[in-house]
């Protein structure tokens, strides 16, 4: 009886040792937003660590996500009233990532079950949380869909199926394009290993995105001392107008 109990206690540890784990790295752990920042290319690479041969059965799949800071956002609907477009309804989305990209080894619906998507919150719709819509709005999900469409058009939300390369069910890599209009903050990178549409291992890493140099100084000035920033903006605009006028007079007289 004691031997049976010992074997039962050892089974979970043996299962963990025999499992598959993620060992991964990023080409950037910090991204600096400068005055001439026009986006960045993020390389995500890694390998599957095993202590036993590759198991048989369903093939291994990999999903990589990159998530920017989440904030609440008000989504409004415009309607034409008396010939004028005005805001007629609005729904506050409680949580929406400022940036979200998903890269996979295959079609998302074929490698990830809905149950796992709900549990891990991998797809774009699952990353957006919207509750407590006004009672007079019957189609509140359409506001979330509109937010997704707008951010997809701006390059902030994206799904890249089949862009994760997987060699010998062990080595993987993918590239994620980060746009120029990034929001400051910590960007969470998640890597999921899947078999039979179920997540069997995960790995997370953070990327620090910050404004530096002139961008940092202007941002701090605008939010920390708005009066000085406004006066400086007026002075710069006046100098620019005077310089343009002087240049025009020189060209005309010359």
PyMOL commands that set and color helices and strands:
alter all, ss='L'
color gray80, all
select helices_A, chain A and resi 2-17+108-111+114-120+124-127+140-153+213-224+226-253
alter helices_A, ss='H'
color red, helices_A
select strands_A, chain A and resi 20-26+30-33+40-50+60-67+70-81+84-97+100-104+157-160+165-167+171-178+185-195+198-211
alter strands_A, ss='S'
color yellow, strands_A
deselect
rebuild
show_as cartoon
